Amino acid sequence: MNLEPLNILGLMSGTSLDGLDLCLAAFRQNENGEWQHEILAAQTISYSQEWLEKLQRAHTLNAFEFVALHKEYGKFLGEQSADFLHKKNLKADYLASHGHTIFHQPERGITFQLGDGNALAAAASVSTLFDFRSLDVALGGQGAPLVPVGDRLLFSEYDSCLNLGGFANISFEQSGNRVAFDVCPCNIVLNALSKIAGKNYDEDGLLAAQGKLDESLLCELNSLDFYAQQGAKSLGREWVEEVFYKKIEASNISLQDKLRTVCEHVAIQVSRSAQGKKMLVTGGGAFNKFLMQRIADLCACKVVIPDAQVVNFKEALVFAFLGALHVRNQANCLSSSTGAKQCCVGGCLVKMG
């Protein structure tokens, strides 16, 4: 076994468009196969208004415009990576990029993360791993969630690991397998509602706390077909726009009441999914005090929010770890989490000479 440490820079851009997360971490595997990690540096780069608009309308472009943006965004990711490493005076053995999800319809065998890995590697001058989801989808899986392998190998002291990003997703051990699935929409909806009030997000959940729970809308949301599905399942922007958000738009209640009701919906769905005695909670939603209080009130397990660095950068950290597993030729997509026919070593690698 090659026990040399690996320094990998993970890049993550979530569906809620909070920004580009960069996390450089050192990974070591001991003689027993156990992994240790250390975050060396991390930073979130906010998107300019120009990039926000480009990413928001990417799914509407024609084929040529889309390919051009794929290359442009890859170059942007590479430039940001190079600048990050230069300013921190650090080096990375590899970059591992999630990209930015534009299309995710695994039932049709389709998932696409914007950000060409070749353009990224060329701009950063560092060997790069990218496109971690496509092989799993080709094997009949959801291509998501992929973070559970990191939950299992890096955060095993917790019974459940919940991430509150654009979507809420959870993972836990069940009969020797790591089970995982998307729970429900989260910040992708809360942030969209907050923008109506002129805010990028509902800080501390203050707007939601001012609202009243609407039982009718809550019942409609909780009754959506997705929540009756069993096994591996994932959500995408398309479903939110076509199904979830239409329910909210059809309601005549106030904005604060909508935020309050969506927070209750998230808390209920999380409480139905949580397992064990101790649950780790990360992602931007962990900073929403009102949402976290409702989750803590409804969940039977102890809810643990780690330090801010882990909350903010756990997904970028785990994508760096997916890169480390790929380099070690170890499975980084778990079929028990995604529903694929088999586990696989996901991701494409382009090497700089």
C-alpha positions in Angstrom: 0.0 0.0 0.0 1.3 3.5 -0.9 1.1 5.4 2.3 2.4 8.7 1.1 0.1 11.6 2.0 -1.9 13.2 -0.7 -2.7 17.0 -0.7 -5.8 17.6 -2.7 -7.8 20.7 -3.4 -11.5 20.1 -3.5 -13.8 22.5 -5.4 -17.5 22.6 -4.8 -20.3 24.8 -6.2 -23.7 24.0 -4.8 -27.1 24.4 -6.4 -28.0 27.3 -4.1 -25.2 29.4 -5.7 -23.7 30.5 -2.4 -20.3 30.6 -4.0 -17.3 28.4 -4.9 -15.9 26.5 -2.0 -12.2 25.5 -2.1 -10.7 23.2 0.5 -7.1 21.9 0.5 -6.7 18.9 2.7 -4.0 16.3 3.5 -5.1 12.7 3.4 -3.2 9.8 4.9 -4.1 6.1 5.0 -2.5 3.9 7.7 -1.5 0.3 7.5 -5.0 -0.8 8.6 -6.6 1.1 5.7 -8.0 3.8 8.0 -8.0 7.4 6.7 -7.1 10.5 8.5 -7.5 14.0 7.1 -6.4 17.6 7.9 -7.8 20.8 6.4 -4.8 22.9 5.4 -6.7 25.9 4.0 -10.2 26.7 2.9 -12.1 29.7 1.4 -15.4 30.5 -0.2 -15.3 32.8 -3.3 -18.6 34.6 -3.9 -19.8 34.7 -7.5 -19.8 38.0 -9.3 -23.2 39.1 -10.6 -22.0 38.2 -14.1 -21.2 34.6 -13.1 -24.5 34.3 -11.1 -26.4 35.2 -14.2 -24.4 32.8 -16.4 -24.9 29.9 -14.1 -28.6 30.6 -13.6 -29.3 30.7 -17.3 -26.9 27.9 -18.4 -29.7 25.4 -18.9 -31.4 27.7 -21.4 -28.4 28.0 -23.8 -28.1 26.4 -27.2 -25.5 23.7 -27.7 -22.7 25.8 -28.9 -23.2 28.4 -26.2 -23.4 25.7 -23.6 -20.1 24.1 -24.6 -18.4 27.5 -24.7 -19.6 28.2 -21.1 -18.5 24.7 -20.0 -14.9 25.6 -21.2 -15.1 29.1 -19.8 -16.3 28.0 -16.4 -13.6 25.3 -16.3 -11.0 28.0 -17.0 -12.5 30.1 -14.2 -12.2 27.2 -11.7 -8.6 26.6 -12.7 -7.7 30.3 -12.3 -9.4 30.5 -8.9 -7.6 27.3 -7.8 -4.2 28.7 -8.9 -4.8 32.0 -7.2 -5.9 30.3 -4.0 -2.8 28.1 -3.8 -0.5 31.0 -4.7 -1.9 33.3 -2.0 -1.8 30.5 0.6 1.7 29.5 -0.6 0.6 25.9 -0.7 0.8 23.1 -3.3 -1.7 20.5 -4.3 -0.9 17.1 -5.8 -4.4 17.1 -7.5 -7.5 19.1 -7.9 -10.9 17.4 -7.4 -13.8 19.4 -8.9 -17.5 18.7 -8.4 -18.4 21.4 -11.0 -21.8 23.1 -11.0 -24.8 20.9 -11.6 -26.9 22.1 -14.5 -28.9 19.0 -15.4 -29.7 16.1 -13.1 -32.2 13.6 -14.4 -30.8 10.1 -13.5 -34.0 8.4 -14.4 -33.1 9.4 -18.0 -29.4 8.6 -17.5 -28.5 12.3 -17.5 -26.4 14.3 -15.1 -24.1 17.2 -16.1 -21.8 19.3 -14.0 -20.5 22.4 -15.7 -16.8 23.1 -15.6 -14.6 21.3 -18.2 -11.8 19.5 -16.3 -9.3 19.8 -19.2 -9.7 23.6 -19.2 -9.5 23.6 -15.4 -6.2 21.6 -15.3 -4.7 23.7 -18.0 -5.5 26.9 -16.2 -4.2 25.7 -12.8 -1.3 23.6 -14.1 -2.3 20.8 -11.7 -3.5 17.3 -12.5 -7.3 17.3 -12.1 -10.1 14.9 -11.3 -13.7 15.8 -12.4 -17.0 14.4 -13.5 -17.5 12.2 -10.5 -21.2 11.4 -11.1 -21.5 10.1 -14.7 -20.2 6.6 -14.3 -22.5 5.9 -11.4 -25.5 7.1 -13.5 -24.4 4.9 -16.4 -24.4 2.0 -13.9 -28.1 2.8 -13.1 -27.4 4.9 -10.0 -28.7 8.3 -9.0 -25.2 9.8 -9.3 -25.9 11.2 -5.8 -25.3 11.5 -3.0 -21.6 10.9 -3.2 -20.6 12.4 0.1 -21.6 9.3 2.1 -18.3 7.5 1.4 -16.6 10.5 3.2 -19.2 10.2 6.0 -18.3 6.6 6.5 -14.5 6.9 6.3 -13.9 10.4 7.8 -16.8 11.0 10.2 -17.6 7.5 11.5 -18.2 8.7 15.1 -21.6 10.0 14.1 -24.6 7.7 13.5 -26.1 10.0 10.8 -24.6 12.8 8.7 -27.0 15.4 7.5 -26.0 18.1 4.9 -28.3 21.2 4.6 -27.2 22.7 1.2 -29.4 23.4 -1.8 -30.9 20.0 -1.0 -30.9 18.3 2.4 -29.3 14.8 2.2 -28.5 12.3 4.8 -26.4 9.1 5.2 -26.1 6.4 7.9 -25.0 2.8 8.3 -27.7 0.1 7.9 -26.9 -3.6 7.9 -23.3 -3.0 7.0 -24.1 -0.7 4.1 -23.9 3.1 3.9 -27.4 4.2 3.0 -28.0 7.7 1.7 -30.5 9.8 -0.1 -31.7 13.3 -0.8 -34.2 14.2 1.9 -35.9 17.3 0.5 -35.2 20.7 -1.0 -33.6 23.1 1.4 -31.6 26.3 0.6 -32.5 26.2 -3.1 -36.0 27.1 -2.0 -35.3 29.1 1.1 -32.9 31.3 -0.7 -35.2 31.8 -3.7 -37.9 33.0 -1.3 -35.5 35.3 0.5 -34.6 36.9 -2.7 -38.2 38.1 -3.1 -37.5 40.1 0.1 -34.3 41.5 -1.4 -32.0 39.2 0.7 -29.6 36.5 -0.6 -30.7 34.3 2.3 -32.8 34.4 5.5 -30.1 35.2 8.0 -30.6 33.1 11.2 -34.1 32.3 9.9 -35.4 35.6 11.2 -38.0 36.0 8.4 -39.2 32.5 8.8 -39.5 33.0 12.6 -41.9 35.9 11.9 -44.2 33.8 9.8 -47.1 31.5 10.7 -47.3 27.8 9.8 -49.7 27.1 7.0 -51.1 23.6 7.6 -52.6 23.4 4.1 -49.4 24.1 2.3 -47.4 21.9 4.7 -49.7 19.0 4.0 -49.4 19.5 0.2 -45.6 19.5 0.4 -45.4 16.5 2.7 -47.7 14.6 0.4 -45.5 14.9 -2.7 -44.8 11.6 -4.4 -41.0 11.8 -3.9 -41.4 11.2 -0.1 -43.2 7.9 -0.7 -40.2 6.6 -2.8 -38.0 4.0 -1.1 -34.3 3.3 -1.5 -31.8 5.5 -3.3 -33.3 8.8 -4.6 -32.1 12.2 -5.5 -33.5 15.6 -6.4 -32.6 18.2 -9.0 -33.4 21.8 -9.9 -35.9 20.6 -12.5 -38.1 18.8 -9.9 -38.0 21.8 -7.6 -39.2 24.2 -10.5 -41.7 21.8 -12.0 -43.2 20.4 -8.8 -42.2 21.8 -5.4 -42.1 25.5 -6.1 -45.4 25.5 -8.0 -47.1 24.4 -4.8 -45.6 27.4 -3.0 -46.4 29.9 -5.8 -50.0 28.7 -5.8 -50.4 29.6 -2.1 -51.7 33.1 -1.2 -50.0 33.3 2.2 -47.3 35.9 3.0 -43.6 35.4 2.2 -42.8 35.0 5.9 -45.5 32.3 6.2 -44.0 30.5 3.2 -40.5 30.5 4.7 -41.9 29.3 8.0 -43.8 26.5 6.4 -40.9 25.3 4.2 -38.7 25.3 7.3 -41.2 23.1 9.1 -41.4 20.8 6.0 -37.6 20.4 6.0 -37.5 19.7 9.8 -40.3 17.1 9.4 -38.6 15.3 6.6 -35.3 15.3 8.4 -36.8 14.0 11.5 -38.4 11.1 9.5 -35.0 10.3 8.0 -32.6 10.7 11.0 -31.1 7.5 12.5 -29.2 6.6 15.7 -28.3 8.7 18.7 -26.0 11.4 17.3 -26.3 13.3 14.0 -23.7 15.6 12.4 -25.2 18.6 10.6 -23.2 20.6 8.1 -23.9 22.9 5.1 -25.2 26.5 5.0 -28.5 25.5 6.5 -26.7 24.7 9.8 -26.4 28.5 10.3 -30.2 29.0 10.1 -30.9 29.1 13.8 -34.7 28.9 13.3 -34.4 25.9 11.0 -31.9 24.1 13.3 -34.2 24.7 16.4 -37.1 23.1 14.6 -34.9 20.1 13.5 -33.6 19.7 17.1 -37.2 19.9 18.4 -38.5 17.2 16.1 -35.5 14.8 16.0 -35.1 12.1 18.6 -31.3 12.1 18.2 -28.7 14.6 19.5 -28.0 17.2 16.8 -24.3 18.2 16.6 -23.1 21.3 14.6 -19.3 21.2 14.3 -16.9 24.1 14.0 -17.7 26.6 11.2 -14.9 25.3 8.9 -16.4 21.8 8.8 -19.9 23.2 8.4 -18.8 25.4 5.5 -16.4 23.1 3.7 -17.4 19.5 4.4 -18.6 18.9 0.9 -15.5 20.4 -0.7 -13.4 18.4 1.7 -15.2 15.2 0.7 -14.9 15.8 -3.0 -11.1 16.2 -2.3 -11.4 12.8 -0.6 -13.2 11.3 -3.6 -10.1 12.4 -5.5 -7.8 10.7 -3.0 -9.9 7.4 -3.3 -9.7 7.6 -7.1 -5.9 8.1 -7.0 -5.7 5.0 -4.6 -8.0 3.1 -7.0 -10.6 2.6 -4.2 -14.3 2.9 -4.7 -15.7 6.4 -4.2 -19.3 5.8 -5.4 -21.2 3.5 -3.1 -24.0 1.5 -4.8 -25.8 1.2 -1.4 -26.1 5.0 -1.5 -26.8 5.7 -5.1 -28.7 2.5 -6.2 -26.2 1.7 -8.9 -25.5 -1.9 -10.0 -22.1 -1.9 -8.4 -19.7 0.4 -6.6 -17.2 2.2 -8.8 -14.2 4.5 -8.9 -15.9 7.6 -10.3 -14.3 10.6 -11.9 -12.1 11.4 -14.9 -8.4 12.2 -14.4 -6.3 14.5 -16.6 -2.6 14.6 -15.8 -0.3 17.5 -16.3 3.2 16.5 -17.4 
